[in-house]
Amino acid sequence: MHVVAPLELSDLSPADAFDRVLREGVPWLAVTDFPAVALCREGFELLDRAKAAGSTRDQVLVMRHLASLLSQLGFDPISRSRLGLAEVKARSKLDVLRARSID
């Protein structure tokens, strides 16, 4: 089981949210995942371009592609279970306080 921080809703763009998750650390990603992560990052840039151009069709196509890449990288519960990471538990504030008292 991997313990992660609880999701905090914000006004981040999808690309910024992805970057934030990567900065926080994704324990199941490794150096060998870099090409897929780079493709995903480029996909977010394409999504921004499609939005700027006003092309709904292109936005939908890019979002489908991104969803597939994110799934391959374990960013949904089903794909995480295929990676052997069936449970990713949100770390509660109580868990954080307990961890601090142990340190």
Long-range contacts (C-beta under 8 A, 24 or more apart in sequence): 1-87, 1-88, 1-89, 2-27, 2-28, 2-85, 2-87, 2-88, 2-89, 3-88, 3-89, 3-90, 3-91, 3-95, 4-88, 4-89, 4-90, 4-91, 5-90, 5-91, 6-90, 6-91, 6-92, 7-90, 13-44, 13-48, 14-44, 14-47, 14-66, 15-41, 15-44, 15-45, 15-47, 15-48, 18-44, 21-75, 26-73, 26-74, 27-85, 28-74, 28-80, 28-83, 28-85, 29-73, 29-74, 33-73, 36-69, 36-72, 36-73, 37-73, 39-69, 40-66, 40-69, 40-70, 40-73, 43-69
